[in-house]
Amino acid sequence: MGDQLAPTSRHAFEHEGRVVYEWDQTLEEVNVYVSVPPGVRAGALDVSIKPSDVSIGIKGNPPYLAHDLSFPVKTEESFWTLASSELHVQLQKRERGKSWPCVFVGHGELDALAAQKEKQRLMKERFQMEHPGFDFSGAEFNGEAPDAATFMDGVPHK
């Protein structure tokens, strides 16, 4: 049941008609996917994950991406992997349940409809986590969905 609420598609950030990276999110993490040139191995990559920024590149070259994150992350629980010429950076959200409108500051926030769909999906994921015996995948919201971080773990968040 929980898999039915997982992201079903990725958001693409494009620049000059070219996809720079794709991303998705869950209650606890933001995932960034970057295509790397064929033949590039993990040891050649230079990936730095800090609480408020990420840098991605190939060692000895200027970074491909080096930007401030929309929200802070837990660096000790964030990591990256390389498989099939795709770099996957998994960023652990510092504020669980917070819906991110974009990964990096200034990188095209989701439009209002897409942002609302993300909030709804994250809220259903939260309901599923809190009530594992129920299936919320077909649930609908009457009006605007709140951010899933609100009252997460019984504690009010802003």
Backbone as a printed PyTorch tensor [residue, N CA C, xyz], in Angstrom:
tensor([[[  0.8130,  -1.1990,   0.0000],
         [  0.0000,   0.0000,   0.0000],
         [  0.8530,   1.2580,   0.0000]],

        [[  1.9330,   1.2880,   0.7720],
         [  2.7860,   2.4570,   0.8440],
         [  3.4160,   2.7910,  -0.4870]],

        [[  3.7160,   1.7420,  -1.2970],
         [  4.3140,   1.9720,  -2.6040],
         [  3.3710,   2.7260,  -3.5340]],

        [[  2.0680,   2.6000,  -3.3130],
         [  1.1010,   3.3050,  -4.1510],
         [  1.1930,   4.8120,  -3.9410]],

        [[  1.7770,   5.2370,  -2.8210],
         [  1.8840,   6.6550,  -2.5190],
         [  3.2790,   7.2030,  -2.7970]],

        [[  4.1820,   6.3560,  -3.2400],
         [  5.5330,   6.7960,  -3.5810],
         [  5.4650,   7.6780,  -4.8280]],

        [[  6.4780,   8.5170,  -5.0390],
         [  6.4760,   9.3470,  -6.2550],
         [  6.3700,   8.4710,  -7.4990]],

        [[  5.5050,   8.8510,  -8.4120],
         [  5.3200,   8.0740,  -9.6380],
         [  6.0300,   8.7200, -10.8240]],

        [[  6.4700,   9.9490, -10.6450],
         [  7.1950,  10.6360, -11.7070],
         [  8.1750,  11.6160, -11.0850]],

        [[  9.1050,  12.0410, -11.8860],
         [ 10.1150,  12.9900, -11.4330],
         [  9.8130,  14.3680, -12.0210]],

        [[ 10.2310,  15.3820, -11.2860],
         [ 10.1540,  16.7500, -11.7930],
         [ 11.4900,  17.0340, -12.4820]],

        [[ 11.4410,  17.6550, -13.6340],
         [ 12.6690,  17.9640, -14.3600],
         [ 12.9930,  19.4470, -14.2230]],

        [[ 14.2730,  19.7560, -13.9740],
         [ 14.7280,  21.1360, -14.0440],
         [ 15.4960,  21.2650, -15.3540]],

        [[ 15.0140,  22.1510, -16.2050],
         [ 15.6210,  22.3500, -17.5160],
         [ 16.2360,  23.7300, -17.6110]],

        [[ 17.2990,  23.8220, -18.3910],
         [ 17.9430,  25.0980, -18.6780],
         [ 18.2910,  25.1020, -20.1580]],

        [[ 17.8080,  26.1230, -20.8640],
         [ 18.0240,  26.2470, -22.3040],
         [ 17.6240,  24.9770, -23.0510]],

        [[ 16.4510,  24.4260, -22.6730],
         [ 15.8960,  23.2660, -23.3520],
         [ 16.5480,  21.9400, -23.0220]],

        [[ 17.4480,  21.9210, -22.0450],
         [ 18.1530,  20.6870, -21.6910],
         [ 17.8660,  20.3390, -20.2330]],

        [[ 17.5790,  19.0610, -19.9670],
         [ 17.3390,  18.6220, -18.5900],
         [ 18.6670,  18.6270, -17.8460]],

        [[ 18.7280,  19.4210, -16.7760],
         [ 19.9360,  19.5140, -15.9520],
         [ 19.9210,  18.3960, -14.9130]],

        [[ 18.7570,  18.1990, -14.2930],
         [ 18.5630,  17.1230, -13.3250],
         [ 17.0730,  16.8880, -13.1600]],

        [[ 16.7390,  15.7670, -12.5510],
         [ 15.3600,  15.4510, -12.1860],
         [ 15.3150,  15.2400, -10.6840]],

        [[ 14.1380,  15.3530, -10.1060],
         [ 14.0220,  15.1770,  -8.6650],
         [ 12.6240,  14.7160,  -8.2840]],

        [[ 12.5470,  14.1150,  -7.0950],
         [ 11.2710,  13.7610,  -6.4800],
         [ 11.4570,  13.8460,  -4.9720]],

        [[ 10.3860,  13.6080,  -4.2460],
         [ 10.4720,  13.6880,  -2.7890],
         [  9.4860,  12.7520,  -2.1310]],

        [[  9.8270,  12.3840,  -0.8980],
         [  8.9430,  11.6220,  -0.0220],
         [  8.8280,  12.4380,   1.2590]],

        [[  8.1620,  11.8870,   2.2570],
         [  8.0620,  12.5860,   3.5380],
         [  9.4330,  12.8950,   4.1280]],

        [[ 10.3730,  11.9890,   3.9430],
         [ 11.6500,  12.0980,   4.6370],
         [ 12.8300,  12.4970,   3.7730]],

        [[ 12.6950,  12.4550,   2.4600],
         [ 13.8680,  12.7160,   1.6270],
         [ 13.5210,  13.4210,   0.3200]],

        [[ 14.5460,  14.0460,  -0.2440],
         [ 14.4830,  14.6140,  -1.5880],
         [ 15.5490,  13.8860,  -2.3830]],

        [[ 15.1740,  13.3830,  -3.5470],
         [ 16.0860,  12.6360,  -4.4030],
         [ 16.3900,  13.4570,  -5.6480]],

        [[ 17.6820,  13.5860,  -5.9530],
         [ 18.1210,  14.3090,  -7.1410],
         [ 18.8050,  13.2980,  -8.0560]],

        [[ 18.4680,  13.3310,  -9.3490],
         [ 19.0100,  12.3950, -10.3260],
         [ 19.7100,  13.1840, -11.4300]],

        [[ 20.9820,  12.8900, -11.6410],
         [ 21.7730,  13.5900, -12.6510],
         [ 22.3940,  12.5550, -13.5910]],

        [[ 22.2110,  12.7290, -14.8840],
         [ 22.8740,  11.8630, -15.8620],
         [ 24.3360,  12.2800, -15.9390]],

        [[ 25.2230,  11.2860, -15.8820],
         [ 26.6490,  11.5680, -16.0000],
         [ 27.1460,  11.0080, -17.3280]],

        [[ 28.2390,  11.5580, -17.8400],
         [ 28.7540,  11.0610, -19.1300],
         [ 29.0850,   9.5710, -19.0550]],

        [[ 28.8890,   8.8490, -20.1450],
         [ 29.2130,   7.4140, -20.1660],
         [ 30.6710,   7.1850, -19.7740]],

        [[ 30.8940,   6.1440, -19.0100],
         [ 32.2480,   5.7800, -18.6100],
         [ 32.7470,   6.4570, -17.3460]],

        [[ 32.0270,   7.4470, -16.8420],
         [ 32.4480,   8.1130, -15.6090],
         [ 32.1500,   7.1860, -14.4370]],

        [[ 33.1540,   6.9530, -13.6280],
         [ 33.0140,   6.0730, -12.4620],
         [ 32.8220,   6.9000, -11.2070]],

        [[ 32.3010,   6.2680, -10.1700],
         [ 32.0210,   6.9520,  -8.9050],
         [ 33.2510,   7.6570,  -8.3510]],

        [[ 34.4270,   7.0490,  -8.4840],
         [ 35.6490,   7.6440,  -7.9560],
         [ 36.0360,   8.9470,  -8.6260]],

        [[ 35.5160,   9.1990,  -9.8200],
         [ 35.8230,  10.4360, -10.5410],
         [ 34.9040,  11.5820, -10.1380]],

        [[ 33.8190,  11.2610,  -9.4290],
         [ 32.8460,  12.2900,  -9.0490],
         [ 33.2740,  13.0270,  -7.7920]],

        [[ 32.9010,  14.2920,  -7.7440],
         [ 33.1390,  15.1380,  -6.5790],
         [ 31.7680,  15.6300,  -6.1180]],

        [[ 31.2340,  14.9930,  -5.0850],
         [ 29.9000,  15.3280,  -4.5760],
         [ 30.0430,  15.7750,  -3.1310]],

        [[ 29.5460,  16.9630,  -2.8410],
         [ 29.6020,  17.5140,  -1.4830],
         [ 28.1890,  17.8430,  -1.0250]],

        [[ 27.7900,  17.2460,   0.0990],
         [ 26.4610,  17.5000,   0.6650],
         [ 26.6620,  18.1990,   2.0010]],

        [[ 26.2050,  19.4470,   2.0830],
         [ 26.2790,  20.2240,   3.3210],
         [ 24.8490,  20.5180,   3.7660]],

        [[ 24.6630,  20.9780,   5.0050],
         [ 23.2960,  21.2110,   5.4900],
         [ 22.4470,  22.1220,   4.6040]],

        [[ 23.0690,  23.1040,   3.9450],
         [ 22.2650,  24.0390,   3.1640],
         [ 22.6880,  24.1610,   1.7010]],

        [[ 23.6350,  23.3350,   1.2540],
         [ 23.9950,  23.3920,  -0.1650],
         [ 24.5850,  22.0630,  -0.6320]],

        [[ 24.5480,  21.8790,  -1.9450],
         [ 25.0770,  20.6710,  -2.5800],
         [ 25.9240,  21.0950,  -3.7700]],

        [[ 27.0250,  20.3860,  -3.9580],
         [ 27.8950,  20.6080,  -5.0990],
         [ 28.1410,  19.2510,  -5.7750]],

        [[ 27.9990,  19.2260,  -7.1040],
         [ 28.1770,  17.9990,  -7.8720],
         [ 29.0570,  18.3020,  -9.0750]],

        [[ 30.0590,  17.4740,  -9.2820],
         [ 30.9190,  17.6600, -10.4450],
         [ 31.8500,  16.4860, -10.6310]],

        [[ 32.7910,  16.6580, -11.5400],
         [ 33.8320,  15.6710, -11.7850],
         [ 35.1300,  16.2630, -11.2510]],

        [[ 35.8600,  15.4700, -10.5000],
         [ 37.0960,  15.9400,  -9.8760],
         [ 37.9890,  16.6460, -10.8880]],

        [[ 38.5830,  17.7660, -10.4460],
         [ 39.4900,  18.5250, -11.2970],
         [ 38.7950,  19.5010, -12.2280]],

        [[ 37.4850,  19.5590, -12.1830],
         [ 36.7020,  20.4770, -13.0270],
         [ 35.8030,  21.3350, -12.1610]],

        [[ 35.3520,  22.4720, -12.6900],
         [ 34.3650,  23.2580, -11.9390],
         [ 33.1070,  22.4170, -11.7360]],

        [[ 32.3720,  22.6250, -10.6420],
         [ 31.1650,  21.8210, -10.4070],
         [ 30.1050,  22.0180, -11.4920]],

        [[ 29.4090,  20.9390, -11.7790],
         [ 28.2810,  20.9540, -12.7080],
         [ 27.1030,  21.6680, -12.0560]],

        [[ 26.8860,  21.3780, -10.7830],
         [ 25.8660,  22.0270,  -9.9640],
         [ 26.5100,  22.4310,  -8.6410]],

        [[ 26.2240,  23.6320,  -8.1860],
         [ 26.6830,  24.0900,  -6.8700],
         [ 25.7020,  25.1640,  -6.4340]],

        [[ 24.7110,  24.7420,  -5.6410],
         [ 23.6300,  25.6610,  -5.2940],
         [ 23.1630,  25.4680,  -3.8520]],

        [[ 22.5210,  26.5310,  -3.3440],
         [ 21.8830,  26.4550,  -2.0320],
         [ 20.6070,  25.6380,  -2.1560]],

        [[ 20.3540,  24.8240,  -1.1400],
         [ 19.1350,  24.0160,  -1.0980],
         [ 17.9540,  24.8640,  -0.6460]],

        [[ 16.7570,  24.4700,  -1.0330],
         [ 15.5430,  25.1770,  -0.6170],
         [ 15.3390,  25.1160,   0.8950]],

        [[ 15.7090,  23.9770,   1.4830],
         [ 15.5860,  23.7770,   2.9200],
         [ 16.7760,  22.9610,   3.3960]],

        [[ 17.1150,  23.0390,   4.6810],
         [ 18.2800,  22.2820,   5.1820],
         [ 18.0470,  20.7740,   5.2140]],

        [[ 19.1710,  20.0460,   5.1430],
         [ 19.1390,  18.5830,   5.1760],
         [ 20.0470,  18.0620,   6.2830]],

        [[ 19.8410,  16.8020,   6.6330],
         [ 20.6950,  16.1100,   7.6050],
         [ 21.8380,  15.4650,   6.8180]],

        [[ 23.0150,  16.0400,   6.9130],
         [ 24.1390,  15.5380,   6.1160],
         [ 24.5590,  14.1350,   6.5280]],

        [[ 24.4640,  13.8220,   7.8180],
         [ 24.9010,  12.5090,   8.2910],
         [ 24.0030,  11.3800,   7.7890]],

        [[ 22.8080,  11.7060,   7.2940],
         [ 21.8920,  10.6950,   6.7750],
         [ 21.6700,  10.8230,   5.2660]],

        [[ 22.3940,  11.7380,   4.6360],
         [ 22.2950,  11.9330,   3.1900],
         [ 23.4800,  11.2430,   2.5230]],

        [[ 23.2830,  10.7860,   1.2910],
         [ 24.3520,  10.0830,   0.5990],
         [ 24.1050,  10.1090,  -0.9030]],

        [[ 25.0660,   9.5840,  -1.6660],
         [ 24.8990,   9.5040,  -3.1130],
         [ 25.4000,   8.1670,  -3.6230]],

        [[ 24.8460,   7.7580,  -4.7600],
         [ 25.2590,   6.5230,  -5.4240],
         [ 25.2920,   6.7790,  -6.9350]],

        [[ 26.0180,   5.9420,  -7.6350],
         [ 26.0840,   6.0150,  -9.0910],
         [ 25.7460,   4.6450,  -9.6430]],

        [[ 24.7700,   4.5990, -10.5490],
         [ 24.3870,   3.3420, -11.1950],
         [ 23.8970,   3.6490, -12.6020]],

        [[ 24.3800,   2.8920, -13.5670],
         [ 23.9370,   3.0220, -14.9670],
         [ 24.0060,   4.4570, -15.4750]],

        [[ 25.1090,   5.1250, -15.2220],
         [ 25.3320,   6.5160, -15.6740],
         [ 24.3300,   7.5070, -15.0990]],

        [[ 23.7570,   7.1780, -13.9340],
         [ 22.8700,   8.1210, -13.2630],
         [ 23.3320,   8.2930, -11.8250]],

        [[ 23.6400,   9.5320, -11.4630],
         [ 23.9920,   9.8800, -10.0950],
         [ 22.6970,  10.1090,  -9.3340]],

        [[ 22.5440,   9.4470,  -8.2080],
         [ 21.3690,   9.6070,  -7.3440],
         [ 21.8600,  10.1850,  -6.0210]],

        [[ 21.4190,  11.3960,  -5.7200],
         [ 21.7510,  12.0420,  -4.4550],
         [ 20.4980,  12.0010,  -3.5920]],

        [[ 20.5950,  11.3180,  -2.4600],
         [ 19.4560,  11.2080,  -1.5420],
         [ 19.7040,  12.1480,  -0.3740]],

        [[ 18.8780,  13.1750,  -0.2640],
         [ 18.9970,  14.1860,   0.7810],
         [ 17.9350,  13.9440,   1.8420]],

        [[ 18.3630,  13.7520,   3.0710],
         [ 17.4400,  13.5230,   4.1760],
         [ 16.9320,  14.8750,   4.6710]],

        [[ 15.6320,  15.0930,   4.5740],
         [ 15.0490,  16.3610,   5.0060],
         [ 15.2830,  16.5660,   6.5040]],

        [[ 15.6560,  17.7760,   6.8780],
         [ 15.7740,  18.0880,   8.2960],
         [ 14.3750,  18.1750,   8.9090]],

        [[ 13.4240,  18.7220,   8.1380],
         [ 12.0450,  18.8280,   8.6140],
         [ 11.1930,  17.8060,   7.8700]],

        [[ 11.0150,  16.6630,   8.5060],
         [ 10.2480,  15.5750,   7.9070],
         [  8.8350,  16.0340,   7.5630]],

        [[  8.3950,  15.6950,   6.3670],
         [  7.0440,  16.0420,   5.9350],
         [  6.9550,  17.3660,   5.1990]],

        [[  7.9950,  18.1840,   5.2480],
         [  7.9770,  19.4810,   4.5740],
         [  7.9640,  19.2670,   3.0670]],

        [[  7.0300,  19.8960,   2.3990],
         [  6.9350,  19.7970,   0.9460],
         [  7.8620,  20.8350,   0.3220]],

        [[  8.8240,  20.3660,  -0.4570],
         [  9.7620,  21.2650,  -1.1220],
         [  9.2010,  21.6860,  -2.4780]],

        [[  9.1690,  22.9890,  -2.7790],
         [  8.6820,  23.4400,  -4.0860],
         [  9.7320,  23.2810,  -5.1800]],

        [[ 10.9950,  23.1480,  -4.7950],
         [ 12.1060,  22.9260,  -5.7150],
         [ 13.2890,  22.4470,  -4.8720]],

        [[ 14.3040,  21.8800,  -5.5120],
         [ 15.4670,  21.3960,  -4.7700],
         [ 16.3820,  22.5540,  -4.4040]],

        [[ 16.7280,  23.3530,  -5.4060],
         [ 17.6830,  24.4370,  -5.2180],
         [ 17.0010,  25.7910,  -5.3140]],

        [[ 17.4440,  26.7300,  -4.4980],
         [ 16.9160,  28.0890,  -4.5130],
         [ 17.0590,  28.6640,  -5.9240]],

        [[ 15.9510,  29.2030,  -6.4450],
         [ 15.9790,  29.8360,  -7.7530],
         [ 15.8730,  28.8870,  -8.9320]],

        [[ 15.5950,  27.6200,  -8.6820],
         [ 15.5060,  26.6480,  -9.7670],
         [ 14.0670,  26.2890, -10.0870]],

        [[ 13.2790,  27.2570, -10.4440],
         [ 11.9330,  27.0090, -10.9380],
         [ 11.0580,  26.2100, -10.0090]],

        [[ 10.3880,  26.8880,  -9.1180],
         [  9.4730,  26.2040,  -8.2090],
         [  8.3490,  25.5370,  -8.9850]],

        [[  7.7860,  24.4990,  -8.3980],
         [  6.6400,  23.8190,  -8.9990],
         [  5.5010,  24.8190,  -9.1730]],

        [[  4.7210,  24.6590, -10.2270],
         [  3.5580,  25.5260, -10.3840],
         [  2.5380,  25.1670,  -9.2950]],

        [[  1.5410,  26.0210,  -9.1280],
         [  0.5870,  25.8690,  -8.0230],
         [ -0.1050,  24.5030,  -8.0340]],

        [[ -0.4860,  24.0180,  -9.2080],
         [ -1.1730,  22.7280,  -9.2940],
         [ -0.2370,  21.5880,  -8.9080]],

        [[  0.9760,  21.5870,  -9.4510],
         [  1.9490,  20.5350,  -9.1350],
         [  2.3230,  20.5740,  -7.6540]],

        [[  2.4580,  21.7750,  -7.0910],
         [  2.7910,  21.9060,  -5.6710],
         [  1.6700,  21.3450,  -4.8030]],

        [[  0.4280,  21.5980,  -5.1910],
         [ -0.7080,  21.0840,  -4.4320],
         [ -0.7800,  19.5540,  -4.5320]],

        [[ -0.4910,  19.0040,  -5.7040],
         [ -0.4900,  17.5440,  -5.8680],
         [  0.6040,  16.9120,  -5.0030]],

        [[  1.7690,  17.5630,  -4.9200],
         [  2.8500,  17.0610,  -4.0620],
         [  2.4120,  17.0710,  -2.5920]],

        [[  1.8010,  18.1730,  -2.1610],
         [  1.3320,  18.2570,  -0.7720],
         [  0.3080,  17.1610,  -0.4800]],

        [[ -0.6080,  16.9310,  -1.4100],
         [ -1.6230,  15.8980,  -1.2190],
         [ -0.9860,  14.5140,  -1.1330]],

        [[ -0.0390,  14.2360,  -2.0330],
         [  0.6140,  12.9230,  -2.0210],
         [  1.4040,  12.7320,  -0.7310]],

        [[  2.1060,  13.7670,  -0.2780],
         [  2.8700,  13.6570,   0.9640],
         [  1.9460,  13.5010,   2.1750]],

        [[  0.8180,  14.1850,   2.1590],
         [ -0.1290,  14.0530,   3.2660],
         [ -0.6970,  12.6370,   3.3040]],

        [[ -1.0180,  12.0600,   2.1380],
         [ -1.5070,  10.6760,   2.1000],
         [ -0.4120,   9.7130,   2.5580]],

        [[  0.8420,  10.0020,   2.1870],
         [  1.9630,   9.1770,   2.6420],
         [  2.0750,   9.2470,   4.1700]],

        [[  1.8730,  10.4430,   4.7140],
         [  1.9050,  10.6060,   6.1710],
         [  0.7700,   9.8100,   6.8180]],

        [[ -0.4480,   9.9250,   6.2830],
         [ -1.5840,   9.1650,   6.8260],
         [ -1.2800,   7.6750,   6.7900]],

        [[ -0.7120,   7.1990,   5.6790],
         [ -0.3820,   5.7790,   5.5310],
         [  0.6270,   5.3490,   6.5830]],

        [[  1.6390,   6.1970,   6.8240],
         [  2.6680,   5.8890,   7.8110],
         [  2.0610,   5.8140,   9.2180]],

        [[  1.1570,   6.7290,   9.5070],
         [  0.5590,   6.7860,  10.8420],
         [ -0.5220,   5.7300,  11.0500]],

        [[ -1.1170,   5.2250,   9.9770],
         [ -2.1980,   4.2290,  10.0480],
         [ -1.9230,   3.1280,   9.0220]],

        [[ -0.9440,   2.2680,   9.2770],
         [ -0.5170,   1.2800,   8.2760],
         [ -1.5880,   0.2750,   7.8590]],

        [[ -2.6310,   0.1040,   8.6050],
         [ -3.6710,  -0.8580,   8.2470],
         [ -4.6700,  -0.3290,   7.2450]],

        [[ -4.5630,   0.9370,   6.8770],
         [ -5.5190,   1.5440,   5.9560],
         [ -4.8380,   1.8880,   4.6420]],

        [[ -5.6230,   1.9700,   3.5680],
         [ -5.1130,   2.3460,   2.2590],
         [ -5.6350,   3.7380,   1.9190]],

        [[ -4.7230,   4.7070,   1.8790],
         [ -5.1090,   6.0910,   1.5880],
         [ -4.8280,   6.4820,   0.1420]],

        [[ -4.3920,   5.5390,  -0.6860],
         [ -3.9920,   5.8770,  -2.0530],
         [ -5.1300,   6.4880,  -2.8650]],

        [[ -6.3620,   6.1320,  -2.5930],
         [ -7.4890,   6.6810,  -3.3400],
         [ -8.1690,   7.8530,  -2.6550]],

        [[ -7.6280,   8.2850,  -1.5260],
         [ -8.2390,   9.3940,  -0.7790],
         [ -8.1400,  10.6920,  -1.5640]],

        [[ -9.1210,  11.5410,  -1.3760],
         [ -9.1290,  12.8540,  -2.0250],
         [ -9.2760,  13.9230,  -0.9650]],

        [[ -8.7860,  15.1140,  -1.2840],
         [ -8.8730,  16.2430,  -0.3660],
         [ -9.9870,  17.1650,  -0.8130]],

        [[-10.7150,  17.6590,   0.1490],
         [-11.7710,  18.6270,  -0.1050],
         [-11.1580,  19.9910,   0.1950]],

        [[-10.6280,  20.6320,  -0.8180],
         [ -9.9220,  21.8990,  -0.6220],
         [ -8.4230,  21.6810,  -0.6660]],

        [[ -7.6940,  22.6620,  -0.2050],
         [ -6.2380,  22.6310,  -0.2600],
         [ -5.6650,  21.7580,   0.8520]],

        [[ -4.7030,  20.9320,   0.5030],
         [ -4.0600,  20.0520,   1.4860],
         [ -3.0260,  20.8490,   2.2680]],

        [[ -2.9590,  20.6330,   3.5820],
         [ -1.9170,  21.3000,   4.3680],
         [ -0.5690,  20.6380,   4.1180]],

        [[  0.4930,  21.2900,   4.5300],
         [  1.8190,  20.7040,   4.4330],
         [  1.8630,  19.5270,   5.3940]],

        [[  2.3770,  18.3970,   4.9630],
         [  2.4180,  17.1850,   5.7860],
         [  3.2760,  17.3570,   7.0270]],

        [[  4.1220,  18.3810,   7.0690],
         [  4.9610,  18.6260,   8.2410],
         [  4.1610,  19.1910,   9.4030]],

        [[  2.9850,  19.7610,   9.1250],
         [  2.1600,  20.3370,  10.1810],
         [  1.7580,  19.2580,  11.1750]],

        [[  2.0830,  19.4680,  12.4350],
         [  1.7860,  18.5340,  13.5150],
         [  2.3940,  17.1570,  13.2960]],

        [[  3.5030,  17.0950,  12.5910],
         [  4.1920,  15.8200,  12.3800],
         [  4.6830,  15.3300,  13.7230]],

        [[  4.4810,  14.0800,  14.0160],
         [  4.8780,  13.4480,  15.2810],
         [  4.2010,  14.1230,  16.4780]],

        [[  3.0230,  14.7270,  16.2390],
         [  2.2830,  15.3550,  17.3240],
         [  2.8570,  16.7030,  17.7570]],

        [[  3.8420,  17.1980,  17.0310],
         [  4.4700,  18.4700,  17.3740],
         [  4.1740,  19.4630,  16.2630]],

        [[  3.6250,  20.6570,  16.5890],
         [  3.3530,  21.6240,  15.5290],
         [  4.6340,  22.1360,  14.9110]],

        [[  4.6620,  22.2250,  13.5750],
         [  5.7900,  22.7640,  12.8200],
         [  5.3050,  23.9340,  12.0090]],

        [[  6.2030,  24.8000,  11.6520],
         [  5.8310,  25.9450,  10.8090],
         [  6.3290,  25.7420,   9.4180]]])
